[in-house]
């Protein structure tokens, strides 16, 4: 058995066998199978959390998704980001004839075949993203969202050189690689903290012989971190939510309403002009977002009517109303859910599939409404100063 990419650690009477895999390599999956069969470990740890494990083992889950519930729970943007990542992986698989994560699937299967205990060793991906998001300022958040959306429209192929770099990263690292270069402080929640979390989960795995299937990039860090006791509560803590966005969110509509009310009192015709400007800018840009996503005419109308009102209430969003209207008017069928992961492979597919189109309507209508709030608000202030 080849010892290439294998690290053996003996600690406190236990043997840990770390397999540093390449997530886009067929050889890695074969090596995982070979090592587990030869070693017959008590436990097999895989670099997956519960959510990604279910995604791998229950591919049909897409068919059970209730798109209306997704909108109501305010998860449309998160789902769209997941689909963008899926689009990236599908494009890579199509170009090189490979399947990302095949070595993890092999680890799961080999654990079952040998009777080893399967341990999902990675931190919940939503916690990781929450801690990444918490480390970003407004500029960083805008850049991250624009990068994810741009990946949907990108027709660029992946070069052989880029593929080789990806073989030494895990899936999440590969997708956010360029972004972490721009924001070095993201290395802590994305890589360092996960090294610590993975190390502790591997260390706590039952039995005396443990095989861990890991992205090669994590092995050096885990070799060091496994010697220490990690504070798992701290590593799984979500960053505290700042009250600043909430304060700003309520301050803007109160400020806008106060200015319009004062202008109406001083000059009714100017106040009417402010109101019309607010409605036109908010409604038109939100409706434009719905139209770009090829929404139903009633969906576009809903975005236009809802935006000027929802912009004055931070608890509401025009995109939710537009998305719900689209879901009722163009209800996705079983086939839309079955072909969802294939359709997001292309820009045309994103618009053709009724599920992804609804998500685009939610996001683009909200984006248009936000833009309308800034432009309409600026115009309201302009009219105010012209008439005081």
N, C-alpha and C positions, 0 to 999 in steps of 0.2 A: 504493500500500500504506500503510495507516494505521500511524503510528509510536506510537500509543497503547499503553502498557504495554511498550514496547521500549526497552532501554538499550543503547547502543553504546559499547564500550570498545576503544581502540587501545593496545596494549601490546607492546613488543619485536617489532614487525613483524607482529603478529597482530591480527585483528579478532574481538572477542567480541560476539555479539549475544544479550543476555539477554531472554527473553520472560517477563515477570512474569504468570503465569497465575492464574486462580481455579479451584481444583480441582473446583468444583461449577458451572461455567459452560459452557454450550454454545458461547458465543462464543469462549472461550479455545481450544477445540479447532480451531475454524475458523481462528483467527488463526495457530496453530502450523502448520497445513497451508499457509496462504498464505505465511508468512515463509520456511519451508524451501524451498518450490517457487521462490520469487522469488530467494532468496539462493544456492541451490545450494552449501551449505557442505561443507567437507571432513569435519567431524564434527558429530554431534548428541548433546548431553549431556542426559540426562533425570534427573530427581530420583527415582531408584529405586535400590535395591540389588538384588543377585542374587535374594534371596528374594522380594521384591515383584515383580520382573520375571517370575519363574517363575510366581507366583500369577496374574499378568495373562495371560501367554502360554500357560500350561498349566493351564487351569481344571479339567481332568479329574484333576489330581493327587490330589484328595480321594478318588477312587475307588480309588487304589492304596495308600491309607494302611492300615497294619496297626495296629489299635487296641491289640492286646495288646503290640506292640513299643513303642507310645507310652507305655503304663503302665510297662513294664519299664525304659524309659529315663528315667522320672520327668519326662515332658514333658506330663502331663495338664493341669496348672494353666496352663502356657504356652499350650497349644492352646485351653483354655477361654477365656483372655483374648483370643486372636486371634478366636475365634468371637463373643465379646461385642462386639469392635470391628466385626466383620462385621455383627452385628445392628444396631448403631448406623448403619452406612452404608446397610444395606438399608432401614431405617426412613425415613431421609432421602430415599433414592431413590424410595421408594414415595410419600412425601408430596408431593414436588415434581417427580416425573417426570424426574429427572436421574441421571446416573451419575458417581460420584466417580472422578477419575483419567482421564477420557476424553481429556484433553489429552496425558497421558503415552502413552496407546495411540496417539494420532495422531502423536506424535513418533517412536515406534518404527516405525510404518507408513511415514511420510514419509521416514525415514532409509533404509529399504529401497528405497523407490521412487526416490530420487535417488542411491543408491549411496554415501551418506555413512556414515562409520564411527560406529556406535552406541556411546556411552560411558555406562555405568551409574555415575552420579556421586555417589550418596548413600552414606553410611556404613551398614554392616550394621545392620539394625534391632535385632538382638539385642545388639550392642555398645552402641548408644544406650540401650536399656532397662537394660542392665547398669550403665552409668554413671549413669543416673537412679536406679536402685535403690540404688547405692552412696552416693548423696547423701542418702538418706532414713534417718531414725532409725526406731525401732520404731513410733512413732505414725504417721509418714508412710507406712510400708509398710502398716500396718493400714488407713489412710484410702484409699490407692490401691486396695488389693484390694477394699474395701467399695464404692468408687465403681464399679469395673469390674463387680462382681457386681450392684450396683443397676441398672446400665445394661441388664442382661438383663431385669429385671422392670419397667423403666420403660415406661409407656404414654404418656408425655408427648409431645406433638407439638412440632416445632421451629418457632419463630415466624419471621416474615419478617425481623425485626431480627437474630435469631441467625444466620439463613442469610447475611445480608449480611456479618456479622462473619466467618463461616467462609470467605467468598470471598477474604478477605485472609490466610488462614492455609493451611498445608499440612495434610494429613490427620491426621498425628500431633499437630501443634499443636492442631488443632481439638478432637480428642477429649480431650486433656489440658489444655485451656485453663483451666478452673476450678481445676484442681489446681495449675498453675504460679502462679496468682494467690495461692494459699495458701502456696506454697513457692517464693519468688522465686529461690532459689539453683539451681533446676532449669532456669532459663533458659540457663545455661551449657552443660550437656550436650545440651539439647534444641534450642536455636537457635544460640547463638554457635559452639559447636564444629562443628556441621553446616555453618554458613556457611563456616568455615575449610576444612573437608574438601571441600565442594562447590567452593569457589574453586580449590583446588589441582588437583582432578580436571579442572575446566574448563580451567585454565591448561595442564595437561599433555596435553590432548587433541591428537591429531595433526592437522596441516594448518595453513593460515594463516587460515582463516575457520571459526569455531566458533559454532554456534547452541546455546544452552542453554535448556531448557524447565524453568522453576522456579516454585515457589509465590511469589506476589508478596511475601510476608513475608521471603523470603530475599534479594531483590535488593539492598536497601540495604547489608546486611552484606557480601555478596559483592563489591560495587563497591569496598569498602575492602580486604577481605582478599585480593583477587586481585593486589594490588600487592606482597604480601609472600610469602615462602617459608614454607610451613607444615610443621610437624613431623608427618608422617603417622603415624609409629610411635607417637608420644605420643597422637595423636587416636584411634588404634584399640586402645589399651591397655585391657585390662579391669582394673577396680579390684581390688587384692589382696584375697583373702578373709580376713576376720578369724577368728581362732581362738576368739574369745569365744563365738559360738553353739555351736561344737563342745564347748567346755569346759562351758558351761551344759547342753547337751544330754546329756552323760554324767554331770554332777554330780547332776542331779535324780533319775534312776533309782537311782544309787548311794546317794544320801541316803535315798530312800524305802525301798529294800531294807534298808538298815542299821537304820532306825527299826523296820520290821516285825520284823526278825530280833531286835533287842534286846527289843522288846515281847513276842515269843513266848517268849523266854528268861525274862523277868521275870513275865509273865502270859499263858499260852497262850490263854486265852479272849479276852483283849483283842487279842492278835495275830491270832487267827482273825477277829475283828470287823473289824480293819484290812484284812485280805486280802479279805474279802467286800465291804467298802465300795469298795476299789480296783477290784475286778472289776465290781461293779454300776455304779459311776459311769462308768468307762471304756467298758465294754461297751454299756451302755444308750444313752449319748449318741452313740456311734459308730453303733450300730444305728439310732438315731433319724434320723441324717443319711442313712443308706442308705434308710430307709423314706420320708423326705421326697422323696428322688430317685426313689421308686417302684421300688426294687430288687426282684429276685426274692427270695422267702422265704429261699432258701439264701444269697443275698448278704447279707441282713440278719443271718442267723445267723453268717455268716463275720465280719462287722464286729464283732459282739458278742464272739465268741471271740478274734479277733485283737487287738482294741484293748488289753486289759489286758496282753498280752505285748509288743506292738510299742511301747507307751508306755515300756517299760523298755529299749528299744534304739533309739537315734537313727538307726540305719541302716535301720530298717524303718518301715513306716507301714500302719495298718489299711486305709486307703483303697485301697492297691495290691492287697491281697488281696481286698477286696470288689469292686473294679473288675474284676480278673481272673476272679473267680467269675461276675460278671454277664456278662462277655464270653463265657464258655464256655456259660452257661445261656441267654443271649439274644444269640447271635452276630449282629452286624449283617450285613445282606445288601447287595448292590450298590446297591439302590434307596436305602438309608439314606445311603450315601456320596454318591450322585447328588443327593439332595435336601437334603443337610446345610446348605448355605449359604442355602437358602430356608427351611428349618424353623427356623433360629435367629432368624428375623425376629420370632417370637412366643414368649411364655412356654410356651404349649401345645406349640409345635413342639419346643422344647428338651426337654421331657419325652417327647414322642411318638417322636422320632428315637432309635434305639437307640445311636447313636454319642455324641451329646451327653448322653444319659442316663447312659452309663457314666462320662463325664467328671464329671458332677455327683455321681455316687456316690463317685468317688475324692475329690473336693474336700470334699463335705459329710461323708463318713465321717471323713476326716482332721480336719476342723474339730471334729466331735463328740468325737473321741478327744482332741484337744488340750484342749478344754474339760473333759472328764472327768478328764484328768491333773491340772489345777489344782484342781478341786473334790474329786476323790478324794484327791489329795495333802494338801489342807488338812484333810480329815476324818481321814486317817491321823495327821497331826501332832496333831490335837485329841485323838484317843484316846490317843496317846502321853503327852501332858501330863496327861491325866486319871488315868493309871495309873503315873506314876513316883513 
